[in-house]
Amino acid sequence: MSPDKMVRMANQIAKFFASQPEAARVPGVANHINDFWEPRMRAALLAHIAAGGEGLDPLVIEASAQLHAPA
């Protein structure tokens, strides 16, 4: 998957959860990515964040602390 598509998908998830109550935003983004993204996608997202997270919504970056890194 291209980095641009990955960023766009992650930002769409953040946009959806941004309308939720504040306490549900970060866990909502993290749970969605953990539940529905395959390990390679999560690994690519975490690598992108480690490299600076260019283009990502701040909510995705905040939720990254709760993402399950692939084994």
PQR file of N, CA, C, O and H, with PARSE charges and radii, in Angstrom:
ATOM      1  N   MET A   1       0.850  -1.172   0.000 -0.4000 1.5000
ATOM      2  CA  MET A   1       0.000   0.000   0.000 -0.0000 2.0000
ATOM      3  C   MET A   1       0.895   1.233   0.000  0.5500 1.7000
ATOM      4  O   MET A   1       1.912   1.284   0.692 -0.5500 1.4000
ATOM      5  N   SER A   2       0.503   2.202  -0.773 -0.4000 1.5000
ATOM      6  CA  SER A   2       1.303   3.422  -0.833 -0.0000 2.0000
ATOM      7  C   SER A   2       1.158   4.211   0.471  0.5500 1.7000
ATOM      8  O   SER A   2       0.111   4.166   1.117 -0.5500 1.4000
ATOM      9  H   SER A   2      -0.324   2.160  -1.335  0.4000 1.0000
ATOM     10  N   PRO A   3       2.213   4.932   0.851 -0.5600 1.5000
ATOM     11  CA  PRO A   3       2.121   5.746   2.071  0.2800 2.0000
ATOM     12  C   PRO A   3       0.986   6.768   2.005  0.5500 1.7000
ATOM     13  O   PRO A   3       0.332   7.031   3.014 -0.5500 1.4000
ATOM     14  N   ASP A   4       0.751   7.340   0.834 -0.4000 1.5000
ATOM     15  CA  ASP A   4      -0.324   8.331   0.706 -0.0000 2.0000
ATOM     16  C   ASP A   4      -1.690   7.716   0.998  0.5500 1.7000
ATOM     17  O   ASP A   4      -2.521   8.320   1.676 -0.5500 1.4000
ATOM     18  H   ASP A   4       1.282   7.126   0.015  0.4000 1.0000
ATOM     19  N   LYS A   5      -1.912   6.511   0.481 -0.4000 1.5000
ATOM     20  CA  LYS A   5      -3.197   5.839   0.718 -0.0000 2.0000
ATOM     21  C   LYS A   5      -3.343   5.480   2.199  0.5500 1.7000
ATOM     22  O   LYS A   5      -4.418   5.632   2.779 -0.5500 1.4000
ATOM     23  H   LYS A   5      -1.237   6.020  -0.070  0.4000 1.0000
ATOM     24  N   MET A   6      -2.257   5.006   2.800 -0.4000 1.5000
ATOM     25  CA  MET A   6      -2.289   4.652   4.219 -0.0000 2.0000
ATOM     26  C   MET A   6      -2.622   5.874   5.077  0.5500 1.7000
ATOM     27  O   MET A   6      -3.447   5.796   5.988 -0.5500 1.4000
ATOM     28  H   MET A   6      -1.384   4.882   2.329  0.4000 1.0000
ATOM     29  N   VAL A   7      -1.975   6.994   4.779 -0.4000 1.5000
ATOM     30  CA  VAL A   7      -2.234   8.235   5.519 -0.0000 2.0000
ATOM     31  C   VAL A   7      -3.685   8.666   5.324  0.5500 1.7000
ATOM     32  O   VAL A   7      -4.355   9.060   6.279 -0.5500 1.4000
ATOM     33  H   VAL A   7      -1.305   7.056   4.040  0.4000 1.0000
ATOM     34  N   ARG A   8      -4.160   8.591   4.101 -0.4000 1.5000
ATOM     35  CA  ARG A   8      -5.544   8.983   3.822 -0.0000 2.0000
ATOM     36  C   ARG A   8      -6.533   8.112   4.605  0.5500 1.7000
ATOM     37  O   ARG A   8      -7.493   8.620   5.184 -0.5500 1.4000
ATOM     38  H   ARG A   8      -3.616   8.271   3.325  0.4000 1.0000
ATOM     39  N   MET A   9      -6.290   6.799   4.617 -0.4000 1.5000
ATOM     40  CA  MET A   9      -7.179   5.890   5.346 -0.0000 2.0000
ATOM     41  C   MET A   9      -7.157   6.175   6.849  0.5500 1.7000
ATOM     42  O   MET A   9      -8.206   6.235   7.490 -0.5500 1.4000
ATOM     43  H   MET A   9      -5.510   6.386   4.146  0.4000 1.0000
ATOM     44  N   ALA A  10      -5.967   6.350   7.402 -0.4000 1.5000
ATOM     45  CA  ALA A  10      -5.848   6.625   8.842 -0.0000 2.0000
ATOM     46  C   ALA A  10      -6.531   7.942   9.187  0.5500 1.7000
ATOM     47  O   ALA A  10      -7.196   8.049  10.217 -0.5500 1.4000
ATOM     48  H   ALA A  10      -5.114   6.302   6.882  0.4000 1.0000
ATOM     49  N   ASN A  11      -6.371   8.937   8.331 -0.4000 1.5000
ATOM     50  CA  ASN A  11      -7.002  10.237   8.589 -0.0000 2.0000
ATOM     51  C   ASN A  11      -8.523  10.165   8.489  0.5500 1.7000
ATOM     52  O   ASN A  11      -9.222  10.886   9.199 -0.5500 1.4000
ATOM     53  H   ASN A  11      -5.831   8.851   7.494  0.4000 1.0000
ATOM     54  N   GLN A  12      -9.037   9.309   7.622 -0.4000 1.5000
ATOM     55  CA  GLN A  12     -10.494   9.123   7.535 -0.0000 2.0000
ATOM     56  C   GLN A  12     -11.030   8.530   8.836  0.5500 1.7000
ATOM     57  O   GLN A  12     -12.097   8.922   9.310 -0.5500 1.4000
ATOM     58  H   GLN A  12      -8.469   8.723   7.045  0.4000 1.0000
ATOM     59  N   ILE A  13     -10.296   7.596   9.403 -0.4000 1.5000
ATOM     60  CA  ILE A  13     -10.701   7.004  10.686 -0.0000 2.0000
ATOM     61  C   ILE A  13     -10.691   8.077  11.766  0.5500 1.7000
ATOM     62  O   ILE A  13     -11.627   8.172  12.560 -0.5500 1.4000
ATOM     63  H   ILE A  13      -9.430   7.278   9.018  0.4000 1.0000
ATOM     64  N   ALA A  14      -9.637   8.883  11.798 -0.4000 1.5000
ATOM     65  CA  ALA A  14      -9.549   9.958  12.792 -0.0000 2.0000
ATOM     66  C   ALA A  14     -10.675  10.957  12.612  0.5500 1.7000
ATOM     67  O   ALA A  14     -11.240  11.439  13.594 -0.5500 1.4000
ATOM     68  H   ALA A  14      -8.877   8.806  11.153  0.4000 1.0000
ATOM     69  N   LYS A  15     -11.008  11.270  11.378 -0.4000 1.5000
ATOM     70  CA  LYS A  15     -12.090  12.230  11.107 -0.0000 2.0000
ATOM     71  C   LYS A  15     -13.413  11.710  11.670  0.5500 1.7000
ATOM     72  O   LYS A  15     -14.181  12.470  12.260 -0.5500 1.4000
ATOM     73  H   LYS A  15     -10.550  10.879  10.580  0.4000 1.0000
ATOM     74  N   PHE A  16     -13.679  10.411  11.487 -0.4000 1.5000
ATOM     75  CA  PHE A  16     -14.904   9.831  12.031 -0.0000 2.0000
ATOM     76  C   PHE A  16     -14.927   9.943  13.553  0.5500 1.7000
ATOM     77  O   PHE A  16     -15.918  10.392  14.129 -0.5500 1.4000
ATOM     78  H   PHE A  16     -13.056   9.793  11.008  0.4000 1.0000
ATOM     79  N   PHE A  17     -13.844   9.538  14.201 -0.4000 1.5000
ATOM     80  CA  PHE A  17     -13.827   9.522  15.666 -0.0000 2.0000
ATOM     81  C   PHE A  17     -13.702  10.908  16.277  0.5500 1.7000
ATOM     82  O   PHE A  17     -13.959  11.069  17.471 -0.5500 1.4000
ATOM     83  H   PHE A  17     -13.039   9.174  13.733  0.4000 1.0000
ATOM     84  N   ALA A  18     -13.318  11.908  15.508 -0.4000 1.5000
ATOM     85  CA  ALA A  18     -13.230  13.279  16.021 -0.0000 2.0000
ATOM     86  C   ALA A  18     -14.590  13.798  16.468  0.5500 1.7000
ATOM     87  O   ALA A  18     -14.665  14.707  17.295 -0.5500 1.4000
ATOM     88  H   ALA A  18     -13.109  11.777  14.538  0.4000 1.0000
ATOM     89  N   SER A  19     -15.664  13.230  15.931 -0.4000 1.5000
ATOM     90  CA  SER A  19     -17.010  13.676  16.320 -0.0000 2.0000
ATOM     91  C   SER A  19     -17.534  12.939  17.550  0.5500 1.7000
ATOM     92  O   SER A  19     -18.623  13.240  18.039 -0.5500 1.4000
ATOM     93  H   SER A  19     -15.603  12.492  15.259  0.4000 1.0000
ATOM     94  N   GLN A  20     -16.769  11.985  18.044 -0.4000 1.5000
ATOM     95  CA  GLN A  20     -17.166  11.209  19.225 -0.0000 2.0000
ATOM     96  C   GLN A  20     -16.775  11.967  20.493  0.5500 1.7000
ATOM     97  O   GLN A  20     -15.988  12.912  20.429 -0.5500 1.4000
ATOM     98  H   GLN A  20     -15.884  11.741  17.647  0.4000 1.0000
ATOM     99  N   PRO A  21     -17.313  11.567  21.636 -0.5600 1.5000
ATOM    100  CA  PRO A  21     -16.890  12.191  22.896  0.2800 2.0000
ATOM    101  C   PRO A  21     -15.372  12.076  23.058  0.5500 1.7000
ATOM    102  O   PRO A  21     -14.766  11.098  22.621 -0.5500 1.4000
ATOM    103  N   GLU A  22     -14.776  13.067  23.679 -0.4000 1.5000
ATOM    104  CA  GLU A  22     -13.316  13.149  23.772 -0.0000 2.0000
ATOM    105  C   GLU A  22     -12.685  11.874  24.318  0.5500 1.7000
ATOM    106  O   GLU A  22     -11.656  11.429  23.811 -0.5500 1.4000
ATOM    107  H   GLU A  22     -15.268  13.861  24.035  0.4000 1.0000
ATOM    108  N   ALA A  23     -13.282  11.290  25.332 -0.4000 1.5000
ATOM    109  CA  ALA A  23     -12.704  10.088  25.948 -0.0000 2.0000
ATOM    110  C   ALA A  23     -12.720   8.881  25.013  0.5500 1.7000
ATOM    111  O   ALA A  23     -11.982   7.921  25.235 -0.5500 1.4000
ATOM    112  H   ALA A  23     -14.119  11.652  25.744  0.4000 1.0000
ATOM    113  N   ALA A  24     -13.548   8.919  23.977 -0.4000 1.5000
ATOM    114  CA  ALA A  24     -13.655   7.786  23.058 -0.0000 2.0000
ATOM    115  C   ALA A  24     -12.809   7.943  21.803  0.5500 1.7000
ATOM    116  O   ALA A  24     -12.676   6.989  21.036 -0.5500 1.4000
ATOM    117  H   ALA A  24     -14.147   9.699  23.797  0.4000 1.0000
ATOM    118  N   ARG A  25     -12.241   9.104  21.573 -0.4000 1.5000
ATOM    119  CA  ARG A  25     -11.542   9.378  20.307 -0.0000 2.0000
ATOM    120  C   ARG A  25     -10.295   8.526  20.128  0.5500 1.7000
ATOM    121  O   ARG A  25     -10.214   7.747  19.179 -0.5500 1.4000
ATOM    122  H   ARG A  25     -12.348   9.879  22.195  0.4000 1.0000
ATOM    123  N   VAL A  26      -9.334   8.660  21.012 -0.4000 1.5000
ATOM    124  CA  VAL A  26      -8.066   7.941  20.862 -0.0000 2.0000
ATOM    125  C   VAL A  26      -8.282   6.429  20.906  0.5500 1.7000
ATOM    126  O   VAL A  26      -7.782   5.722  20.030 -0.5500 1.4000
ATOM    127  H   VAL A  26      -9.401   9.293  21.783  0.4000 1.0000
ATOM    128  N   PRO A  27      -9.013   5.908  21.902 -0.5600 1.5000
ATOM    129  CA  PRO A  27      -9.229   4.458  21.897  0.2800 2.0000
ATOM    130  C   PRO A  27     -10.007   3.993  20.670  0.5500 1.7000
ATOM    131  O   PRO A  27      -9.773   2.893  20.169 -0.5500 1.4000
ATOM    132  N   GLY A  28     -10.920   4.810  20.190 -0.4000 1.5000
ATOM    133  CA  GLY A  28     -11.685   4.438  19.004 -0.0000 2.0000
ATOM    134  C   GLY A  28     -10.807   4.277  17.778  0.5500 1.7000
ATOM    135  O   GLY A  28     -10.938   3.304  17.037 -0.5500 1.4000
ATOM    136  H   GLY A  28     -11.110   5.703  20.597  0.4000 1.0000
ATOM    137  N   VAL A  29      -9.909   5.235  17.564 -0.4000 1.5000
ATOM    138  CA  VAL A  29      -8.981   5.154  16.426 -0.0000 2.0000
ATOM    139  C   VAL A  29      -8.081   3.929  16.588  0.5500 1.7000
ATOM    140  O   VAL A  29      -7.928   3.142  15.654 -0.5500 1.4000
ATOM    141  H   VAL A  29      -9.803   6.026  18.166  0.4000 1.0000
ATOM    142  N   ALA A  30      -7.495   3.770  17.757 -0.4000 1.5000
ATOM    143  CA  ALA A  30      -6.582   2.648  17.992 -0.0000 2.0000
ATOM    144  C   ALA A  30      -7.296   1.307  17.841  0.5500 1.7000
ATOM    145  O   ALA A  30      -6.772   0.399  17.197 -0.5500 1.4000
ATOM    146  H   ALA A  30      -7.620   4.409  18.516  0.4000 1.0000
ATOM    147  N   ASN A  31      -8.469   1.176  18.419 -0.4000 1.5000
ATOM    148  CA  ASN A  31      -9.211  -0.091  18.322 -0.0000 2.0000
ATOM    149  C   ASN A  31      -9.577  -0.413  16.891  0.5500 1.7000
ATOM    150  O   ASN A  31      -9.474  -1.564  16.468 -0.5500 1.4000
ATOM    151  H   ASN A  31      -8.895   1.914  18.942  0.4000 1.0000
ATOM    152  N   HIS A  32     -10.002   0.589  16.139 -0.4000 1.5000
ATOM    153  CA  HIS A  32     -10.372   0.355  14.749 -0.0000 2.0000
ATOM    154  C   HIS A  32      -9.168  -0.145  13.948  0.5500 1.7000
ATOM    155  O   HIS A  32      -9.275  -1.118  13.202 -0.5500 1.4000
ATOM    156  H   HIS A  32     -10.085   1.524  16.483  0.4000 1.0000
ATOM    157  N   ILE A  33      -8.032   0.519  14.104 -0.4000 1.5000
ATOM    158  CA  ILE A  33      -6.837   0.104  13.364 -0.0000 2.0000
ATOM    159  C   ILE A  33      -6.380  -1.272  13.832  0.5500 1.7000
ATOM    160  O   ILE A  33      -6.013  -2.105  13.004 -0.5500 1.4000
ATOM    161  H   ILE A  33      -7.945   1.310  14.710  0.4000 1.0000
ATOM    162  N   ASN A  34      -6.393  -1.528  15.122 -0.4000 1.5000
ATOM    163  CA  ASN A  34      -5.990  -2.841  15.632 -0.0000 2.0000
ATOM    164  C   ASN A  34      -6.918  -3.947  15.131  0.5500 1.7000
ATOM    165  O   ASN A  34      -6.456  -5.044  14.819 -0.5500 1.4000
ATOM    166  H   ASN A  34      -6.691  -0.851  15.794  0.4000 1.0000
ATOM    167  N   ASP A  35      -8.207  -3.672  15.053 -0.4000 1.5000
ATOM    168  CA  ASP A  35      -9.180  -4.693  14.665 -0.0000 2.0000
ATOM    169  C   ASP A  35      -9.239  -4.950  13.164  0.5500 1.7000
ATOM    170  O   ASP A  35      -9.475  -6.081  12.739 -0.5500 1.4000
ATOM    171  H   ASP A  35      -8.582  -2.781  15.306  0.4000 1.0000
ATOM    172  N   PHE A  36      -9.025  -3.913  12.358 -0.4000 1.5000
ATOM    173  CA  PHE A  36      -9.308  -4.045  10.933 -0.0000 2.0000
ATOM    174  C   PHE A  36      -8.095  -3.927  10.014  0.5500 1.7000
ATOM    175  O   PHE A  36      -8.199  -4.259   8.833 -0.5500 1.4000
ATOM    176  H   PHE A  36      -8.833  -2.994  12.703  0.4000 1.0000
ATOM    177  N   TRP A  37      -6.975  -3.475  10.504 -0.4000 1.5000
ATOM    178  CA  TRP A  37      -5.781  -3.378   9.658 -0.0000 2.0000
ATOM    179  C   TRP A  37      -4.923  -4.608   9.880  0.5500 1.7000
ATOM    180  O   TRP A  37      -4.692  -5.019  11.018 -0.5500 1.4000
ATOM    181  H   TRP A  37      -6.890  -3.205  11.463  0.4000 1.0000
ATOM    182  N   GLU A  38      -4.453  -5.193   8.792 -0.4000 1.5000
ATOM    183  CA  GLU A  38      -3.581  -6.365   8.904 -0.0000 2.0000
ATOM    184  C   GLU A  38      -2.231  -5.943   9.490  0.5500 1.7000
ATOM    185  O   GLU A  38      -1.890  -4.761   9.467 -0.5500 1.4000
ATOM    186  H   GLU A  38      -4.641  -4.859   7.868  0.4000 1.0000
ATOM    187  N   PRO A  39      -1.468  -6.895  10.010 -0.5600 1.5000
ATOM    188  CA  PRO A  39      -0.191  -6.559  10.660  0.2800 2.0000
ATOM    189  C   PRO A  39       0.761  -5.737   9.792  0.5500 1.7000
ATOM    190  O   PRO A  39       1.421  -4.829  10.298 -0.5500 1.4000
ATOM    191  N   ARG A  40       0.844  -6.039   8.495 -0.4000 1.5000
ATOM    192  CA  ARG A  40       1.753  -5.265   7.634 -0.0000 2.0000
ATOM    193  C   ARG A  40       1.337  -3.808   7.544  0.5500 1.7000
ATOM    194  O   ARG A  40       2.186  -2.919   7.484 -0.5500 1.4000
ATOM    195  H   ARG A  40       0.308  -6.777   8.084  0.4000 1.0000
ATOM    196  N   MET A  41       0.034  -3.558   7.535 -0.4000 1.5000
ATOM    197  CA  MET A  41      -0.449  -2.178   7.473 -0.0000 2.0000
ATOM    198  C   MET A  41      -0.130  -1.440   8.774  0.5500 1.7000
ATOM    199  O   MET A  41       0.301  -0.288   8.753 -0.5500 1.4000
ATOM    200  H   MET A  41      -0.656  -4.280   7.584  0.4000 1.0000
ATOM    201  N   ARG A  42      -0.347  -2.118   9.910 -0.4000 1.5000
ATOM    202  CA  ARG A  42      -0.022  -1.494  11.199 -0.0000 2.0000
ATOM    203  C   ARG A  42       1.469  -1.216  11.298  0.5500 1.7000
ATOM    204  O   ARG A  42       1.874  -0.160  11.785 -0.5500 1.4000
ATOM    205  H   ARG A  42      -0.697  -3.054   9.927  0.4000 1.0000
ATOM    206  N   ALA A  43       2.292  -2.160  10.837 -0.4000 1.5000
ATOM    207  CA  ALA A  43       3.740  -1.966  10.871 -0.0000 2.0000
ATOM    208  C   ALA A  43       4.148  -0.770  10.014  0.5500 1.7000
ATOM    209  O   ALA A  43       5.000   0.025  10.412 -0.5500 1.4000
ATOM    210  H   ALA A  43       1.963  -3.018  10.442  0.4000 1.0000
ATOM    211  N   ALA A  44       3.540  -0.648   8.842 -0.4000 1.5000
ATOM    212  CA  ALA A  44       3.857   0.482   7.958 -0.0000 2.0000
ATOM    213  C   ALA A  44       3.434   1.800   8.592  0.5500 1.7000
ATOM    214  O   ALA A  44       4.148   2.798   8.494 -0.5500 1.4000
ATOM    215  H   ALA A  44       2.848  -1.294   8.518  0.4000 1.0000
ATOM    216  N   LEU A  45       2.273   1.804   9.243 -0.4000 1.5000
ATOM    217  CA  LEU A  45       1.799   3.018   9.905 -0.0000 2.0000
ATOM    218  C   LEU A  45       2.731   3.400  11.046  0.5500 1.7000
ATOM    219  O   LEU A  45       3.090   4.570  11.183 -0.5500 1.4000
ATOM    220  H   LEU A  45       1.693   0.993   9.323  0.4000 1.0000
ATOM    221  N   LEU A  46       3.120   2.446  11.852 -0.4000 1.5000
ATOM    222  CA  LEU A  46       4.020   2.735  12.969 -0.0000 2.0000
ATOM    223  C   LEU A  46       5.384   3.216  12.474  0.5500 1.7000
ATOM    224  O   LEU A  46       5.993   4.093  13.087 -0.5500 1.4000
ATOM    225  H   LEU A  46       2.828   1.496  11.740  0.4000 1.0000
ATOM    226  N   ALA A  47       5.862   2.646  11.372 -0.4000 1.5000
ATOM    227  CA  ALA A  47       7.134   3.104  10.793 -0.0000 2.0000
ATOM    228  C   ALA A  47       7.001   4.530  10.274  0.5500 1.7000
ATOM    229  O   ALA A  47       7.921   5.335  10.420 -0.5500 1.4000
ATOM    230  H   ALA A  47       5.368   1.934  10.875  0.4000 1.0000
ATOM    231  N   HIS A  48       5.861   4.840   9.672 -0.4000 1.5000
ATOM    232  CA  HIS A  48       5.628   6.197   9.163 -0.0000 2.0000
ATOM    233  C   HIS A  48       5.596   7.199  10.325  0.5500 1.7000
ATOM    234  O   HIS A  48       6.140   8.298  10.219 -0.5500 1.4000
ATOM    235  H   HIS A  48       5.114   4.186   9.554  0.4000 1.0000
ATOM    236  N   ILE A  49       4.970   6.820  11.406 -0.4000 1.5000
ATOM    237  CA  ILE A  49       4.909   7.686  12.580 -0.0000 2.0000
ATOM    238  C   ILE A  49       6.311   7.862  13.175  0.5500 1.7000
ATOM    239  O   ILE A  49       6.681   8.968  13.568 -0.5500 1.4000
ATOM    240  H   ILE A  49       4.528   5.928  11.493  0.4000 1.0000
ATOM    241  N   ALA A  50       7.081   6.788  13.243 -0.4000 1.5000
ATOM    242  CA  ALA A  50       8.445   6.870  13.776 -0.0000 2.0000
ATOM    243  C   ALA A  50       9.328   7.773  12.920  0.5500 1.7000
ATOM    244  O   ALA A  50      10.289   8.366  13.410 -0.5500 1.4000
ATOM    245  H   ALA A  50       6.780   5.889  12.924  0.4000 1.0000
ATOM    246  N   ALA A  51       8.987   7.870  11.629 -0.4000 1.5000
ATOM    247  CA  ALA A  51       9.750   8.725  10.713 -0.0000 2.0000
ATOM    248  C   ALA A  51       9.242  10.161  10.695  0.5500 1.7000
ATOM    249  O   ALA A  51       9.692  10.968   9.881 -0.5500 1.4000
ATOM    250  H   ALA A  51       8.207   7.389  11.231  0.4000 1.0000
ATOM    251  N   GLY A  52       8.306  10.486  11.587 -0.4000 1.5000
ATOM    252  CA  GLY A  52       7.809  11.854  11.679 -0.0000 2.0000
ATOM    253  C   GLY A  52       6.314  11.997  11.471  0.5500 1.7000
ATOM    254  O   GLY A  52       5.733  13.013  11.853 -0.5500 1.4000
ATOM    255  H   GLY A  52       7.940   9.831  12.247  0.4000 1.0000
ATOM    256  N   GLY A  53       5.677  10.990  10.868 -0.4000 1.5000
ATOM    257  CA  GLY A  53       4.220  11.002  10.723 -0.0000 2.0000
ATOM    258  C   GLY A  53       3.677  12.053   9.769  0.5500 1.7000
ATOM    259  O   GLY A  53       2.571  12.559   9.963 -0.5500 1.4000
ATOM    260  H   GLY A  53       6.149  10.165  10.558  0.4000 1.0000
ATOM    261  N   GLU A  54       4.444  12.381   8.749 -0.4000 1.5000
ATOM    262  CA  GLU A  54       4.026  13.447   7.820 -0.0000 2.0000
ATOM    263  C   GLU A  54       2.625  13.185   7.270  0.5500 1.7000
ATOM    264  O   GLU A  54       2.333  12.104   6.758 -0.5500 1.4000
ATOM    265  H   GLU A  54       5.342  11.970   8.592  0.4000 1.0000
ATOM    266  N   GLY A  55       1.775  14.190   7.388 -0.4000 1.5000
ATOM    267  CA  GLY A  55       0.435  14.153   6.830 -0.0000 2.0000
ATOM    268  C   GLY A  55      -0.623  13.534   7.719  0.5500 1.7000
ATOM    269  O   GLY A  55      -1.812  13.602   7.405 -0.5500 1.4000
ATOM    270  H   GLY A  55       2.012  15.068   7.805  0.4000 1.0000
ATOM    271  N   LEU A  56      -0.215  12.937   8.812 -0.4000 1.5000
ATOM    272  CA  LEU A  56      -1.192  12.269   9.672 -0.0000 2.0000
ATOM    273  C   LEU A  56      -1.901  13.245  10.603  0.5500 1.7000
ATOM    274  O   LEU A  56      -1.303  14.191  11.117 -0.5500 1.4000
ATOM    275  H   LEU A  56       0.750  12.881   9.066  0.4000 1.0000
ATOM    276  N   ASP A  57      -3.172  12.992  10.802 -0.4000 1.5000
ATOM    277  CA  ASP A  57      -3.963  13.733  11.768 -0.0000 2.0000
ATOM    278  C   ASP A  57      -3.353  13.511  13.153  0.5500 1.7000
ATOM    279  O   ASP A  57      -2.955  12.390  13.469 -0.5500 1.4000
ATOM    280  H   ASP A  57      -3.657  12.224  10.384  0.4000 1.0000
ATOM    281  N   PRO A  58      -3.272  14.544  13.979 -0.5600 1.5000
ATOM    282  CA  PRO A  58      -2.713  14.375  15.331  0.2800 2.0000
ATOM    283  C   PRO A  58      -3.411  13.289  16.149  0.5500 1.7000
ATOM    284  O   PRO A  58      -2.793  12.684  17.025 -0.5500 1.4000
ATOM    285  N   LEU A  59      -4.667  13.042  15.878 -0.4000 1.5000
ATOM    286  CA  LEU A  59      -5.402  11.998  16.596 -0.0000 2.0000
ATOM    287  C   LEU A  59      -4.819  10.616  16.279  0.5500 1.7000
ATOM    288  O   LEU A  59      -4.754   9.761  17.162 -0.5500 1.4000
ATOM    289  H   LEU A  59      -5.169  13.533  15.166  0.4000 1.0000
ATOM    290  N   VAL A  60      -4.405  10.391  15.056 -0.4000 1.5000
ATOM    291  CA  VAL A  60      -3.782   9.113  14.683 -0.0000 2.0000
ATOM    292  C   VAL A  60      -2.451   8.960  15.413  0.5500 1.7000
ATOM    293  O   VAL A  60      -2.134   7.888  15.930 -0.5500 1.4000
ATOM    294  H   VAL A  60      -4.458  11.085  14.338  0.4000 1.0000
ATOM    295  N   ILE A  61      -1.693  10.021  15.448 -0.4000 1.5000
ATOM    296  CA  ILE A  61      -0.390   9.968  16.123 -0.0000 2.0000
ATOM    297  C   ILE A  61      -0.578   9.694  17.610  0.5500 1.7000
ATOM    298  O   ILE A  61       0.159   8.902  18.196 -0.5500 1.4000
ATOM    299  H   ILE A  61      -1.950  10.891  15.028  0.4000 1.0000
ATOM    300  N   GLU A  62      -1.551  10.341  18.214 -0.4000 1.5000
ATOM    301  CA  GLU A  62      -1.820  10.097  19.634 -0.0000 2.0000
ATOM    302  C   GLU A  62      -2.269   8.658  19.865  0.5500 1.7000
ATOM    303  O   GLU A  62      -1.866   8.032  20.845 -0.5500 1.4000
ATOM    304  H   GLU A  62      -2.150  10.986  17.738  0.4000 1.0000
ATOM    305  N   ALA A  63      -3.094   8.135  18.974 -0.4000 1.5000
ATOM    306  CA  ALA A  63      -3.601   6.766  19.115 -0.0000 2.0000
ATOM    307  C   ALA A  63      -2.513   5.721  18.879  0.5500 1.7000
ATOM    308  O   ALA A  63      -2.667   4.569  19.284 -0.5500 1.4000
ATOM    309  H   ALA A  63      -3.422   8.644  18.178  0.4000 1.0000
ATOM    310  N   SER A  64      -1.428   6.106  18.236 -0.4000 1.5000
ATOM    311  CA  SER A  64      -0.384   5.133  17.915 -0.0000 2.0000
ATOM    312  C   SER A  64       0.206   4.478  19.157  0.5500 1.7000
ATOM    313  O   SER A  64       0.722   3.363  19.078 -0.5500 1.4000
ATOM    314  H   SER A  64      -1.303   7.042  17.907  0.4000 1.0000
ATOM    315  N   ALA A  65       0.138   5.143  20.287 -0.4000 1.5000
ATOM    316  CA  ALA A  65       0.643   4.556  21.532 -0.0000 2.0000
ATOM    317  C   ALA A  65      -0.160   3.325  21.952  0.5500 1.7000
ATOM    318  O   ALA A  65       0.315   2.505  22.738 -0.5500 1.4000
ATOM    319  H   ALA A  65      -0.281   6.049  20.351  0.4000 1.0000
ATOM    320  N   GLN A  66      -1.379   3.201  21.422 -0.4000 1.5000
ATOM    321  CA  GLN A  66      -2.240   2.072  21.775 -0.0000 2.0000
ATOM    322  C   GLN A  66      -2.332   1.040  20.654  0.5500 1.7000
ATOM    323  O   GLN A  66      -3.112   0.093  20.750 -0.5500 1.4000
ATOM    324  H   GLN A  66      -1.765   3.867  20.784  0.4000 1.0000
ATOM    325  N   LEU A  67      -1.544   1.211  19.594 -0.4000 1.5000
ATOM    326  CA  LEU A  67      -1.577   0.240  18.498 -0.0000 2.0000
ATOM    327  C   LEU A  67      -0.753  -0.983  18.857  0.5500 1.7000
ATOM    328  O   LEU A  67       0.261  -0.889  19.549 -0.5500 1.4000
ATOM    329  H   LEU A  67      -0.910   1.981  19.516  0.4000 1.0000
ATOM    330  N   HIS A  68      -1.206  -2.132  18.374 -0.4000 1.5000
ATOM    331  CA  HIS A  68      -0.495  -3.394  18.596 -0.0000 2.0000
ATOM    332  C   HIS A  68       0.548  -3.544  17.499  0.5500 1.7000
ATOM    333  O   HIS A  68       0.207  -3.711  16.328 -0.5500 1.4000
ATOM    334  H   HIS A  68      -2.030  -2.209  17.812  0.4000 1.0000
ATOM    335  N   ALA A  69       1.799  -3.485  17.876 -0.4000 1.5000
ATOM    336  CA  ALA A  69       2.878  -3.687  16.906 -0.0000 2.0000
ATOM    337  C   ALA A  69       2.886  -5.159  16.520  0.5500 1.7000
ATOM    338  O   ALA A  69       2.782  -6.029  17.384 -0.5500 1.4000
ATOM    339  H   ALA A  69       2.076  -3.349  18.827  0.4000 1.0000
ATOM    340  N   PRO A  70       3.009  -5.441  15.232 -0.5600 1.5000
ATOM    341  CA  PRO A  70       3.057  -6.844  14.805  0.2800 2.0000
ATOM    342  C   PRO A  70       4.296  -7.549  15.364  0.5500 1.7000
ATOM    343  O   PRO A  70       5.345  -6.936  15.563 -0.5500 1.4000
ATOM    344  N   ALA A  71       4.147  -8.831  15.609 -0.4000 1.5000
ATOM    345  CA  ALA A  71       5.261  -9.634  16.155 -0.0000 2.0000
ATOM    346  C   ALA A  71       6.321  -9.868  15.105  0.5500 1.7000
ATOM    347  O   ALA A  71       7.328 -10.519  15.379 -0.5500 1.4000
ATOM    348  H   ALA A  71       3.295  -9.329  15.448  0.4000 1.0000
TER
END
